[in-house]
Amino acid sequence: MEFKRYVCWQADQVHQILNPDAEDVANEVFLAVHSEHPLWMVDPNDLGKRWSQQPQGFLTEFLDPNRTHVQAAVTGDSGSGKSHLIHWMSLNIPQRDDQ
């Protein structure tokens, strides 16, 4: 079988067609293709204590108004979804009038 090569787009449009930064899409597109994957949580006081949590549950705890201090570190290998989680959180944290 012989394969023929052909150009599907103009060379100067390659960065519009092939997005090198998966998080650099319109928010509507991002939310349309988003899928929920559980997060692996680690207790900073007991690194052996790990559990799985849905992102919405994490966000609810993160935004709990009864907490006096909230801090979280997002870690993982390249391509594991760190930037995706931060982008998703930024779209799901209600905006305040004083910001």
ZADO-1210 file (C-alpha; in nm, 4 decimals, padded with zeros to 6 digits):
<atoms>
<atom x="00.0000" y="00.0000" z="00.0000" code="MET" pos="1"/>
<atom x="00.1358" y="00.3372" z="-00.0977" code="GLU" pos="2"/>
<atom x="00.0751" y="00.6364" z="00.1271" code="PHE" pos="3"/>
<atom x="00.0497" y="00.9800" z="-00.0235" code="LYS" pos="4"/>
<atom x="00.1369" y="01.2887" z="00.1711" code="ARG" pos="5"/>
<atom x="-00.0826" y="01.5925" z="00.1535" code="TYR" pos="6"/>
<atom x="-00.1129" y="01.9155" z="00.3485" code="VAL" pos="7"/>
<atom x="-00.4354" y="01.9689" z="00.5444" code="CYS" pos="8"/>
<atom x="-00.3591" y="02.3290" z="00.6395" code="TRP" pos="9"/>
<atom x="-00.1268" y="02.6121" z="00.5545" code="GLN" pos="10"/>
<atom x="00.2126" y="02.5895" z="00.7260" code="ALA" pos="11"/>
<atom x="00.1672" y="02.9315" z="00.8899" code="ASP" pos="12"/>
<atom x="-00.1530" y="02.8061" z="01.0609" code="GLN" pos="13"/>
<atom x="00.0072" y="02.5073" z="01.2344" code="VAL" pos="14"/>
<atom x="-00.0128" y="02.6663" z="01.5819" code="HIS" pos="15"/>
<atom x="-00.3810" y="02.7416" z="01.5336" code="GLN" pos="16"/>
<atom x="-00.4508" y="02.3829" z="01.4267" code="ILE" pos="17"/>
<atom x="-00.2164" y="02.1975" z="01.6632" code="LEU" pos="18"/>
<atom x="-00.2417" y="02.3661" z="02.0003" code="ASN" pos="19"/>
<atom x="00.0860" y="02.3041" z="02.1898" code="PRO" pos="20"/>
<atom x="-00.0731" y="02.4135" z="02.5190" code="ASP" pos="21"/>
<atom x="-00.3792" y="02.2013" z="02.5912" code="ALA" pos="22"/>
<atom x="-00.4975" y="02.4466" z="02.8575" code="GLU" pos="23"/>
<atom x="-00.4930" y="02.7383" z="02.6137" code="ASP" pos="24"/>
<atom x="-00.8427" y="02.6857" z="02.4759" code="VAL" pos="25"/>
<atom x="-01.1646" y="02.8779" z="02.5165" code="ALA" pos="26"/>
<atom x="-01.3244" y="02.8151" z="02.8564" code="ASN" pos="27"/>
<atom x="-01.6363" y="02.6775" z="02.6883" code="GLU" pos="28"/>
<atom x="-01.4286" y="02.4198" z="02.4999" code="VAL" pos="29"/>
<atom x="-01.2292" y="02.3348" z="02.8123" code="PHE" pos="30"/>
<atom x="-01.5463" y="02.2675" z="03.0126" code="LEU" pos="31"/>
<atom x="-01.7039" y="02.0731" z="02.7263" code="ALA" pos="32"/>
<atom x="-01.4163" y="01.8241" z="02.7091" code="VAL" pos="33"/>
<atom x="-01.3409" y="01.8113" z="03.0834" code="HIS" pos="34"/>
<atom x="-01.3929" y="01.4773" z="03.2540" code="SER" pos="35"/>
<atom x="-01.3767" y="01.4029" z="03.6249" code="GLU" pos="36"/>
<atom x="-01.0862" y="01.1923" z="03.7442" code="HIS" pos="37"/>
<atom x="-01.0231" y="01.1274" z="04.1129" code="PRO" pos="38"/>
<atom x="-00.7403" y="01.3111" z="04.2838" code="LEU" pos="39"/>
<atom x="-00.4933" y="01.1342" z="04.5097" code="TRP" pos="40"/>
<atom x="-00.4667" y="01.3233" z="04.8347" code="MET" pos="41"/>
<atom x="-00.1771" y="01.3012" z="05.0821" code="VAL" pos="42"/>
<atom x="-00.1880" y="01.4186" z="05.4418" code="ASP" pos="43"/>
<atom x="00.1105" y="01.6566" z="05.4850" code="PRO" pos="44"/>
<atom x="00.1431" y="01.5479" z="05.8483" code="ASN" pos="45"/>
<atom x="00.1384" y="01.1771" z="05.7601" code="ASP" pos="46"/>
<atom x="00.2763" y="01.1129" z="05.4104" code="LEU" pos="47"/>
<atom x="00.1713" y="00.7495" z="05.4381" code="GLY" pos="48"/>
<atom x="-00.1949" y="00.8503" z="05.4606" code="LYS" pos="49"/>
<atom x="-00.3416" y="00.8668" z="05.1084" code="ARG" pos="50"/>
<atom x="-00.6971" y="00.8707" z="04.9788" code="TRP" pos="51"/>
<atom x="-00.8881" y="00.9361" z="04.6618" code="SER" pos="52"/>
<atom x="-01.1224" y="01.2338" z="04.6268" code="GLN" pos="53"/>
<atom x="-01.3336" y="01.3741" z="04.3453" code="GLN" pos="54"/>
<atom x="-01.2298" y="01.7243" z="04.2303" code="PRO" pos="55"/>
<atom x="-01.5678" y="01.8747" z="04.3248" code="GLN" pos="56"/>
<atom x="-01.5282" y="01.7437" z="04.6813" code="GLY" pos="57"/>
<atom x="-01.1794" y="01.8911" z="04.7003" code="PHE" pos="58"/>
<atom x="-01.3066" y="02.2263" z="04.5721" code="LEU" pos="59"/>
<atom x="-01.5878" y="02.2280" z="04.8283" code="THR" pos="60"/>
<atom x="-01.3397" y="02.1673" z="05.1116" code="GLU" pos="61"/>
<atom x="-01.0950" y="02.4195" z="04.9639" code="PHE" pos="62"/>
<atom x="-01.3646" y="02.6892" z="04.9636" code="LEU" pos="63"/>
<atom x="-01.5151" y="02.6004" z="05.3024" code="ASP" pos="64"/>
<atom x="-01.5788" y="02.9411" z="05.4681" code="PRO" pos="65"/>
<atom x="-01.5228" y="02.7888" z="05.8129" code="ASN" pos="66"/>
<atom x="-01.1538" y="02.7266" z="05.7402" code="ARG" pos="67"/>
<atom x="-00.9183" y="02.9961" z="05.8622" code="THR" pos="68"/>
<atom x="-00.6308" y="02.8974" z="05.6317" code="HIS" pos="69"/>
<atom x="-00.6195" y="02.6937" z="05.3122" code="VAL" pos="70"/>
<atom x="-00.3104" y="02.5843" z="05.1286" code="GLN" pos="71"/>
<atom x="-00.2676" y="02.3049" z="04.8771" code="ALA" pos="72"/>
<atom x="00.0191" y="02.1792" z="04.6647" code="ALA" pos="73"/>
<atom x="-00.0559" y="02.0165" z="04.3311" code="VAL" pos="74"/>
<atom x="00.2150" y="01.7696" z="04.2388" code="THR" pos="75"/>
<atom x="00.2578" y="01.5030" z="03.9763" code="GLY" pos="76"/>
<atom x="00.4512" y="01.3932" z="03.6723" code="ASP" pos="77"/>
<atom x="00.4466" y="01.5837" z="03.3463" code="SER" pos="78"/>
<atom x="00.1109" y="01.5348" z="03.1773" code="GLY" pos="79"/>
<atom x="-00.0658" y="01.4159" z="03.4917" code="SER" pos="80"/>
<atom x="-00.3190" y="01.7009" z="03.4851" code="GLY" pos="81"/>
<atom x="-00.1802" y="01.9594" z="03.7280" code="LYS" pos="82"/>
<atom x="-00.2488" y="02.2562" z="03.5009" code="SER" pos="83"/>
<atom x="-00.5841" y="02.1086" z="03.4057" code="HIS" pos="84"/>
<atom x="-00.6892" y="02.0932" z="03.7726" code="LEU" pos="85"/>
<atom x="-00.5790" y="02.4531" z="03.8365" code="ILE" pos="86"/>
<atom x="-00.7622" y="02.5738" z="03.5247" code="HIS" pos="87"/>
<atom x="-01.0757" y="02.3810" z="03.6254" code="TRP" pos="88"/>
<atom x="-01.0589" y="02.5278" z="03.9762" code="MET" pos="89"/>
<atom x="-01.0207" y="02.8816" z="03.8412" code="SER" pos="90"/>
<atom x="-01.3382" y="02.8322" z="03.6362" code="LEU" pos="91"/>
<atom x="-01.5284" y="02.6914" z="03.9336" code="ASN" pos="92"/>
<atom x="-01.4296" y="02.9324" z="04.2100" code="ILE" pos="93"/>
<atom x="-01.6986" y="03.1995" z="04.2348" code="PRO" pos="94"/>
<atom x="-01.5755" y="03.5502" z="04.1629" code="GLN" pos="95"/>
<atom x="-01.6049" y="03.8013" z="04.4449" code="ARG" pos="96"/>
<atom x="-01.7302" y="04.1554" z="04.3959" code="ASP" pos="97"/>
<atom x="-01.4242" y="04.3035" z="04.5722" code="ASP" pos="98"/>
<atom x="-01.1721" y="04.1597" z="04.3254" code="GLN" pos="99"/>
</atoms>
